Amino acid sequence: MTRIMIRKTKNNEYLGFTCHGHTDFADKGEDIVCAALSVLTINTVNSLEQLTQTAMEVAAEEEEGIIICRFTDTLSEAGRLLMDAYVLGVENVFHEYGNQYVEIEFEEV
């Protein structure tokens, strides 16, 4: 199962996110659910970095399927839009394939 944790403040400002695990929807190389979540996650990190110059710390561990992204400054309007798009995308995958493969949590920090 892939677990996605979105971290926000009490004021609904994004602080970062973690994507952890493999969905095990299908065999490695054919797992469309894991691929969808991976593309959404990596594209969001890359877009935040290249399109909005978001200050962040990113750590990844490919074997375990872990990507941790922590914002070190308040997101711009464009950064918030990209994060809203990420949340929309992973929620759509969740609704399509269910909680057997994807878990999404929101943590207020």
Secondary structure, DSSP 8 states (H G I E B T S, - for coil): -EEEEEEE-TT--EEEEEEES---SSSTT--HHHHHHHHHHHHHHHHHHHHH---EEEEEETTTTEEEEEESS---HHHHHHHHHHHHHHHHHHHHH-TTTEEEEEEE-
